[in-house]
């Protein structure tokens, strides 16, 4: 029972941080930002919002919910606050131990360069999608969702097994 309690607490923390944090921040800033010229909010979701990882179902689900939350209000304050979604793929960072050197992950400098180039476009895209995340973002529309889930999870499994 103790393991189940820990997992439930961890899941709650994941949802609180990944979904409720951005929602509460948006709510807190919305009125102020709506009075500012060229105001924008950027929510960071993940490729996992579109193709989930078996090892992180709660994180994947929270990012999917944040995607939906980011899309929905775009029409409500029409023209007042720009709602932008940044959708990273797996990036070499130290957010998870060993991730900064994991093969197959996008090097952080390449990710940053591509993201900054996308942010410079006029108008700013509603979704900031680096090329590598297209595999996940467009999987369902391209009728290859099941294959994408299998491929992503098999790749992740191999990466976990290769860790020292």
N, C-alpha and C positions, 0 to 999 in steps of 0.2 A: 504494500500500500504506500509506503514511503516514496518509492520510485515514481508511482503514479502522481502523488502530490507534487513532487519536484517538477515532473514534466508539465503538469497543469500550471504550476506557478511560472515556469519558464515560458510556456505558451502565452500566458496572460501578459508577461513582460514583453514578449515579442510583439503582440498586438498593440499594447500600450505605446511602445516605442515606435514601431513601424507604421502604424495606422492612426492611432489616436493622437499621437504627438503632432504630426502634420495637420490633422483636422483642427486640433485646439489652437495651434499657431495660426492657421488660416483664419479661424473665427476671431482670434484676438486682433489680428492685423487688418481684417477686411474693411472695416469702416474707415480707418486711417488711410489705408492704401487707395480706397475708392476716391479720396479727395486729392490724390497726387497725380500729376501728369505722367503718363507712360509707366504706370505701376505694373509690376509683374510679380507673380509668385511662381516659384519653380519647385515642384514636387519630384523627388527622386524615387522612382519605382525600381524595376529590375526586369530583365528578360524573363525572370522566373514568374512574373505576373502573367505571362502569356504561355509559357511551357514550364510547369512546376517540376521541382526537384523532389524526389521521393524522400530524401533525407531531411528536407526542411519544408514539410507541408504547411505549417502555420505561417512561416515567413513568406512562402510563395502566395498563400491565400491573402495575407495582409497586403502584400504588394499589388495583387490583383484588385483588391478593394480600393487601395489608394489610387490605382489607375482610374477606376470608375468614379471615384470621388473627384478626381482632377478633371475628368471629361465633363461631368454633369453641370458644374456651375459656370462653365465657359459661356453659356448662352444667357444666364441670369443677369449678370451685371454688364452685359454687352458693351464692350468698349471701355469699361471702367478699370478693371483689373485683369491683366492678361494671365491666363492659367497655362503654364508650360509644364510639360512632363519630360524629365530626363530619364532615359531608359538605358542604364548600363548593362553590358553583358558581363561575363566573368572577367574581372580586371585584376591584374597583379598588384595587390595592396597587402598590408598586414592586418586587415580587418579580421582575418582568420589566420592563425599561425601557419606558416608555410605557403600561404597563398601568393606571396610576392615573387616566388620563383616557380610557381606551378606551370608546367608546360600546357600550352593550349589556351592559357588566359591572356587577355590583351595587355601588353605592357602599359603601365600607367601613363607614361609620357605620350604614347600614341593615342590613348583614349583622350587625354586632356587636349592634345592638339586638335583632334577631330571634333571634339565637343565645342571648343572655342571657335573653330571655323563655322560650325553650324549656328552658334549663337550670333555670329556676325551677319547672317543672312537677313535681308529685309524683304518682307516682314519676318520676324523670328518664327521659326516653325513651332507649331503647337506641341509637337513631339520632337525631342532631340534624340535622334536614333543614329548611333554610329553604325557603320556598315555591318560590323560583326553581329549586332543584335537582331538584324533582320531575319536571321534563321529562326529565332524565337517569335519575334513580333508578328511575322507574316505566316507562321506555320498553319494556323487554322484557315485563314483566307485562301491559302494555296493548297488546301486539302491534303496536308501532310502532317497534321497534328500528332497522330498516334506514332508515326515514325520519329517525329521530333522528340516526343517524350521518351521513347526508347533510346534514341541516340544520345540525348542529353544525359539521361540517367546512367547509361552504360559508360559513357565517358567519365562521369563523376565517380562512379564506382571504381573504375580503373585508376583514376587519380588518387582516390583515398587509399587504395591498396598499394600504390607506389610510394606513399609517404614513408619516410624512415621512422 
